[in-house]
Amino acid sequence: MAKNDPETDNLLGVPFANERVRREHEARECARRIGSMLNSGSDAATEQFIDQMSAEHRTLQQLFTRLCLHWFKYNSETPFFDGRNEYTVKVSKEIRAKLEERLGSAWCHTPLI
């Protein structure tokens, strides 16, 4: 199988057991790559990412916003945090409170047109 075949684990060349396993692999790889970019500590990397995302299809931009809103939701509900992510939890709770006040319980669901 080809190294970049979407039906295989690109690291091992082994077929994915099913769609769920493939999606989990993609999510893990995406999180790892974003984490690596952010770990560089470069504001330029963040700006470059934003530039690239802004060039994506508008529907993908909407889906990325949904992902970010779900990240805020997740962090607003987490009972476990420390000084490294305390600000993330605090801001996530504030964002959630403001958006729930304006949009109700569906605040983290973006419409797809």
C-alpha positions as CSV (number, residue, x, y, z in Angstrom):
1,M,0.0,0.0,0.0
2,A,1.2,3.5,-0.7
3,K,2.8,5.5,2.1
4,N,0.1,8.3,1.9
5,D,-2.8,5.9,1.3
6,P,-5.7,7.2,3.4
7,E,-6.8,3.6,4.1
8,T,-3.6,2.8,6.0
9,D,-1.7,3.9,9.1
10,N,0.9,6.1,7.3
11,L,3.5,5.1,9.9
12,L,3.2,1.4,9.6
13,G,1.4,0.9,6.3
14,V,-1.2,-1.3,8.0
15,P,-4.8,-1.0,6.9
16,F,-7.1,0.7,9.4
17,A,-9.5,-1.7,11.1
18,N,-12.4,0.7,10.5
19,E,-13.5,4.3,9.9
20,R,-13.5,5.1,13.7
21,V,-9.9,3.9,14.0
22,R,-8.9,5.9,10.9
23,R,-10.5,9.1,12.4
24,E,-8.8,8.6,15.7
25,H,-5.5,8.3,14.0
26,E,-6.2,11.5,12.0
27,A,-7.3,13.4,15.2
28,R,-4.2,12.2,17.0
29,E,-1.9,13.3,14.2
30,C,-3.6,16.6,13.8
31,A,-3.4,17.4,17.5
32,R,0.3,16.3,17.5
33,R,1.1,18.6,14.6
34,I,-0.8,21.6,16.0
35,G,0.9,20.9,19.4
36,S,4.3,20.9,17.7
37,M,3.6,24.1,15.9
38,L,2.4,25.8,19.1
39,N,5.3,24.4,21.1
40,S,7.6,26.4,18.9
41,G,6.4,29.5,20.9
42,S,6.3,31.5,17.7
43,D,3.6,34.1,17.2
44,A,4.6,33.9,13.5
45,A,3.6,30.2,13.4
46,T,0.2,31.1,14.8
47,E,-0.2,33.9,12.3
48,Q,0.8,31.6,9.5
49,F,-1.7,29.0,10.6
50,I,-4.5,31.7,10.7
51,D,-3.5,32.8,7.2
52,Q,-3.7,29.3,6.0
53,M,-7.0,28.6,7.7
54,S,-8.5,31.8,6.3
55,A,-7.6,30.5,2.8
56,E,-9.6,27.3,3.3
57,H,-13.1,26.8,2.1
58,R,-15.7,28.8,4.1
59,T,-17.4,25.6,5.2
60,L,-14.1,24.3,6.6
61,Q,-13.6,27.6,8.4
62,Q,-17.1,27.2,10.0
63,L,-16.2,23.6,11.0
64,F,-12.9,24.8,12.5
65,T,-14.8,27.4,14.5
66,R,-17.1,24.6,15.8
67,L,-14.0,22.6,16.8
68,C,-12.7,25.6,18.7
69,L,-16.1,26.2,20.4
70,H,-16.2,22.5,21.5
71,W,-12.7,23.0,22.9
72,F,-13.9,25.9,25.0
73,K,-16.9,23.7,26.1
74,Y,-14.6,20.9,27.1
75,N,-12.4,23.1,29.1
76,S,-15.3,24.9,30.7
77,E,-16.4,21.6,32.1
78,T,-13.1,20.1,33.2
79,P,-12.7,19.8,37.0
80,F,-9.0,19.1,36.7
81,F,-6.5,21.9,35.9
82,D,-3.4,23.5,37.3
83,G,-1.4,26.7,36.7
84,R,-0.4,25.6,33.2
85,N,-4.0,25.6,31.9
86,E,-5.8,27.6,34.6
87,Y,-6.3,30.6,32.3
88,T,-7.6,28.3,29.5
89,V,-10.3,27.0,31.9
90,K,-11.2,30.5,33.2
91,V,-11.5,32.0,29.7
92,S,-13.4,28.9,28.4
93,K,-15.9,29.4,31.2
94,E,-16.3,33.1,30.4
95,I,-16.7,32.4,26.7
96,R,-19.3,29.7,27.4
97,A,-21.3,31.9,29.8
98,K,-21.4,34.8,27.3
99,L,-22.3,32.7,24.3
100,E,-24.9,30.7,26.3
101,E,-26.5,33.9,27.4
102,R,-26.8,35.1,23.8
103,L,-27.4,31.8,22.0
104,G,-28.7,29.3,24.5
105,S,-27.7,25.7,24.9
106,A,-26.7,25.3,21.3
107,W,-24.0,27.9,21.6
108,C,-21.2,25.6,20.3
109,H,-23.1,24.4,17.2
110,T,-22.2,26.4,14.1
111,P,-24.7,26.3,11.2
112,L,-23.5,24.8,7.9
113,I,-24.9,26.4,4.8
